[in-house]
Amino acid sequence: MDPNTIATIALAGVSGAVAVAVWALRLEGRMNTHEKTDDVIHTHVKESLDELKETTKSMDGKIDKILQRGR
């Protein structure tokens, strides 16, 4: 093989390796972003559920008082 062919093959291999490395880094970034977003959503849902539970307890107490007055 002549030196130009070897250089071309080597350059193609290095370019491919760089492309894979860039792809892997971008994928990692997307995964990190997804995990952060998932954590925020999970926290929001948990807080909303806790608020609903408190509201339900309050409403139950009020309903019990109303029912006791009617007796």
Steps between C-alpha positions, in 0.01 A plus 500: 500500500621846427529766773202699369268201537625434853455867591146500355402186693653637821323833457168322439552290815585803713203693361270209579635474854451873556145480365417215739653690793298813421183292466565331836557834674182647355307190603635529854392864510151408389478229764615739773242756390230233496592388851487857633163559334370171638609599852322836471181337374513233771542765770212705359270197486590401857433853626167511316400164644590616852288814452207290378530273803493800734199646320319168521569474874368852549187427300442176689519689829252761381259237373521315831417823688201567274371145545539521880296824509215331317459228762 
